[in-house]
Amino acid sequence: MSEKNILIAPSILSADFSRLGEEIKAIETAGADWIHIDVMDGVFVPNITIGPLVVSAIRPLTKLFFDVHLMIKDPINYVDQFIKSGADMITFHIEACRDAREIIGRVKSKGKKIGVSIKPATNADVLNDIINEVDMVLVMTVEPGFGGQSFMEDMLLKVKEIRKRFRRYLQVDGGIDKITAKKAVNAGANILVAGTAVFKESSYKQAIAGLRG
């Protein structure tokens, strides 16, 4: 896969929230393709992060694609709020919902992209019934809940397995740096979520270019 097809989606969970607007403008200038927004409820994962109000507040600041990752229980209850706030894509966890097709249908009916995510312990086979109905599959390469974790190398096999039967967006999230980015791309990923690998570097432009390869 050509590096031109690799999209970089910085996760604002690692940004400086005291100057979030400036951070978003900076990563846009630096060459980011998407903005990855991690939403956690303290129930599905042991952390609480961003709600619809924050998404609404930052939406006017950039034209970048908003990739909203719902790490929350019963995501169907919040889909409409995040779409109204400015999400371009809603990604839900297969483990957190009762009816995946209900969420897929709801998001598509609003004219937005839909993604599905699986945790490290979840077998890719759970996606069999819906994989042709989604725009993106997200493979978590760390246990979701906190940033700054180490990349789980064994998840690359899952990425390869999914890529064999899925030709759309295949995203990896967790522990992505220059080294693991290359491994993920070689396995078939074409969207890289990176938090600390971007926001903890002095040059966002160099960091993003380094991830792209």
N, C-alpha and C positions, 0 to 999 in steps of 0.2 A: 504493500500500500504506500503510495507516495506521501512524503511528509507534507505536501501541500493540502492533503486531505485530513490532516490531524488538527483537531480543534482543541484549544486550551481554555479551560473553564476554571478560573481562579475561584476558590471557595472563600467567601467573605467572612466565614466563621473565624478565619485567621487574621482578618484585617484589624486595624486600630479603630475601634468603635467610637472613640471620642472625635474622630475626624473621618467618619465613614464616607461622607460625600466626596471628600478629596481623594480618598483611597479608590473609590469607584472610577472617578475621572482619570486617575493615574494609571489604573490597569487598562482602561480603554485606550489611552494614549500609547501605552506600552505594547499594545497588540493583542490583548485578550480577545477571544472570539465570543465567549459566553460568560455570564456571571452565574456561578453556582451558589444557590441559597439553601442552606441546611436548616430545616425546620424540625425541631425536636420538642417533645411534649413532656418529658420526664416520666413517661409511662412505658411507651414502646422502647425507648432508650433512656438511660439514666442521666439525662441532661435536659435543660430547657434553653432554647435559643431565641429564634426569630419568629415573629407573628406577622399577620397581614398588615399591620400598621407600619412596620418597618419597610416592607416591600412597597407599600404605597408611597412612603416618604422618599425612597431612592429611585422610584420609577421615572420621575421627570428628569433625572440627572444624566441619563445615558440612553442611547438607542440599542445598546447591546441586548442580546437575547437573554431573558431571565429563565434560568433552569432551576425550578423550585423542587427540591428533594424533600418530600414529606416523610419524616421518620416519626410517624405518629400513629396511634391506635385509631381505628375506624376513620381513615382519611376521607371517605366519602362525605363526612360531616363538615369538612373544611374546604373542599375543592372549590366551591363557588366563591368563597371569600378570597382565596388566593388568586383566582382568575380575575376577579374584580380589582384586586390590588395591582395587577400588572404582570402576572406570570405568563410566559410564552409556552412553557412546558411544565406539566405536572408529572412528577415521578413518585409513584407510591410503592410501598413494600408489599410484596405478595404475602408475607407472613402477617401483615397487620390488618388485612381486610377480610370481610366475609364473602364479598362477591366482586371479583376482579372485573368482570364484564360490566358491572354497573358503573364502576369508576371510569373505565375506558369509554363507555358510551356517553357518560356525563361530560367528560372533558372534550371529546370529539364534537359533541353537540354545540359546544361553545366556540368551536373553531380553533382549538389549541392542540398542541402536540401532547402525546401521552407516552410516559416511560414507566417501566416496571423494574424494581430493584430486588436483588436477593442478597441475603446476608451470607457470610462465609460458610456457615453450617448447612445452608439450604442447597439441595441438589437442583441442578439446572433443569431436570426433568419436570419440575413443577410448572415450568413455563410452557410446556408442550401445547396446551389447549389455547393459549392466548398469544403466543409469540408472533404470529402473523397479523395480529390486530394492533400491535404497539409500534411506535416510532423509534423507541430506544429501549435497550436493556442495559441496566446498570449493575455491574458486578462489584460488590464491596470487597476491597482488598485489605480491609481492617474490620474489626468489630465496630459497628456504628455506635456513635455516642460522644466521642471526643476526638479532637484533632491531634496531630503530632504522633500518631502511632506508627509502628513499623509495618512495612509492606509484607503481606503474606504470599510468599512465592508460589505456594501450591494452588492459589487461585488462578494462576495463569492457565492451568489445564482446563478450568471451567470456561475461561475466556475463549480458548481455542475450540472447545466443544460447541459453544454457542455460535461462534463465528461460522462454523461449518454449515449452519442452517439459518443464519440470520444475516441479511446483507445491509441492514440499515445502521443507525447509530448504535455503537457498542461502547459504553462508557466504563471507565474504572475510577474508583474513588477510594483513596486511603494509602498513605505512605508513598505518594508519587514524588520522585525527584528525577534528576537527569538519568540516573542509572536504571531505576525501575520503570521510568517512562519508556525507554527503549525496549525493555523486555515486554511491557504491556502492548506496545505497538506491534512488535514482532508476533505476539500471540493473536493479534487481530483487533485490538482496541483502536478506535479512531477519535475518541474524546477522552481527554485526560483532565481529571479534577485535581487541582493542587492548591493547598493552603499555605503551609509554612514554606514550601519550596518557592513560593512567589513573594508572599508578604514579609518574610523574614530576611529577604535579600535587599541589598542597598539599591540595586538596579532592577526594577520590575521588568524592564525591556529585555535585559540580558537573561533574566530568569525565565521568562516566557519563551524566548528564542532557544534557550538551552533545553527546555522541555520538548520543544517542537522537533529538535534534532538537527 
